[in-house]
Amino acid sequence: MLHAAVAMLGRDGLTVGLDHISLEEVIREAGVARSAVYRRWPYKDLFFRDVVIELARTAVPGIFDQEVRLLRQVVAEREAWLETSELRAGLVAELVRQLALLDFEVLYESPAWRTYLALNAAFVGIADGEAREQVRAALAESERAHIAGVAAAWELLAGLFGFRLRPSDETSFETLARLLDASLRGLVLGALSDPSVVTRRVRARPLGAVEEADWSLPALSFANIAWGLLEPDPAVVWEEERVASVRDTVRALGDDDG
């Protein structure tokens, strides 16, 4: 029986199920009239189909505010590192070290993100072809928005600290974002079954780092990917005015009027 079940799942794949959710409990939680619910969704399967589509649209957690606070903190503690090219590279390395760990921890602890990963892996098992296509389209839209946000953040970070994409490579910040995101997803998935991924640290000094420090696996992965695609921009001239501008820009990030 076990061998037969495993063979069947190996052939057909796991499917997304919402059997543990009671429609009556959802109605009570939402505080809406039962008659209105059944006018909108005559069958509960129609409601659960729309739930899966909504999950596909909204499952990616937003962590921009936490990232901005950490960026401001790291730069504030190391403002003198803006003075030389070596220290600026070290500042970016330190930002990568801490931001990658933050991203990993937020996603690892997020039920919404686990739902998003599960939907990406299992939506092809939805029997209804129309519903499957709607979920696929919603996941694609959510994915594009997520990757665009990651790419924009890295483009801002690179430009701010005087880095550019290596001109010899036919890459973009979207490419960088997709590689970083793929690495993070793989580590989150690995950590769900092997929690040692969360706590493991490697004493290292990756490219650009000023000093040896404890690096998490996500941070090491981010550093190697980023340093493979980015380099200092020779067109950027670091004068006192630019250093002051970077300080002011970082301080203003996340402000309502910034």
Secondary structure, DSSP 8 states (H G I E B T S, - for coil): -HHHHHHHHHHH------TTS-HHHHHHHHT--HHHHHHH-SSHHHHHHHHHHHHHHH-S---HHHHHHHHHHHHHHTGGGGSSHHHHHHHHHHHHHHHHHHHHHHHHT-HHHHHHHHHHHHGGG-S-HHHHHHHHHHHHHHHHHHHHHHHHHHHHHHHHTTEEE-TTS---HHHHHHHHHHHHHHHHHHHHH-THHHH-EEEE--TT-SS-EEEEHHHHHHHHHHHHHEEE-TT----HHHHHHHHHHHHHTT-TT-
